[in-house]
Amino acid sequence: MATQSHILQDFQGLDIAPTPVIHKQLAHRRYILHKSSLWQGEYIRNTRTEEVTEKFENPHPLMLTLKGGIPYICGLIIVMVLLPLFLFQPNANVVTEKIPFLLTAIGTVIKLLWGTIDMDVRIVEPFYILSRRNAPPRTLTLDYTGTPPGYLPVKAFFNRHYLVSAVGVGAVMTEVLTVCMSSFSVDGKKFISGDGHDDVLSDDDNDSRYTTDETFKSFWVSFALALGILVYLCVIAGVVYAKRRHYFLPRQPGTIASVLAYIHQSNMLVNFVNTQRLDSTAMTRYLEKMKGKTYGLGWFRGRDGEDHCGIDEEPIAAEYKHGVDWRKGRVTGVSTWDVY
């Protein structure tokens, strides 16, 4: 959508710039969508000179870093420990009797935070594949963000993106977890064999399990499901942070500007001319017709003859390492051969 306009020149020098710096440089420019392409719009003159302070921006979303991951995993473990206590210890069971929505609220928080992890993994997956070099053409059109939760695990599994599939299964499981935990506002001791007082059915103060909405089977199935799901979430979260916590991007993906900065000098853009009207499926077929093409994220020689960091077709010069400017570590010519 940007191959036939001049807006890519606005991203000169922003290869590894953090998102706030990109937005600051583009703040006084306007863009329009015309004939399925992005074009330069009105330029708003700004007479004020504002100093842009570059602050460190974590290139990962919070829930993909250990800063957000360790508390979350610890919270899951604490819930696994507290759940039996709330259900089977009389002193602790008082809490759930007085606050019956407590476990439901905990399950909802777990679901919401896992949903954040799920979305973050979906967003960074194409960039992670590109960072590993020699990615197939369909990686450029890969997008899991709009995939329905129930279909995501199946789609990712057949694409051999098993971690994305496992996280998607976890998102479905958190829905089940919320339902299970909403049914635990009962005294769990009533459902232990021999402690249910089944023979006292006529007593007005009867605390038999028959006075609750839970049956013996439904309680233990819900309890087993809840613990099993919590264990599954802990394991998959650990795998996510083991595989995805390292920095493989200069900045967080998401906005159009942050993505355009990756490709503004890419040599592969010449292959995308007149493709602005193709949908994702047609674009995938178009790319796969170019046999032998693979893509990667790293340092490459751009169309202007300079070194840039971004996404381009292989071979690229070097892989991306966070915090390392590859241009400063190599000798480049500054003039003709007779100048030293």
Buried (B, 14 or more C-beta within 10 A) or exposed (E): BBBBBEBBEBBBEBBBBBBBBBBBBBEEEEBEEEEEBBBBEEEEEEEEEEEEEEEEBEBBBEBBBEEBBEEBBEBBEEBBEBBEBBBBBEEEBEBBEEEEEBBBEBBBBBBEBBBBBBBBBBBBBBBBBBBEBEBBBBBBBBEBEEBEBEEBBEBBBEBEBEBBBBBBBBBBBBBBBBEBBBBBBBBBBBBBEEEBBEEEEEEEEEBBBBEBEBEBEBBBEBBEBBBBBBEBBBBBBEBBBEEBEEBBBBBBBEBEBBBBBBBBBBBBBEBBEEBBEBEEEEBBEBBEEEEEBBBBBBBBBBBEEEBBBBBBBBEBBBBBEEEEEBBEEEEEEEEEEEEE
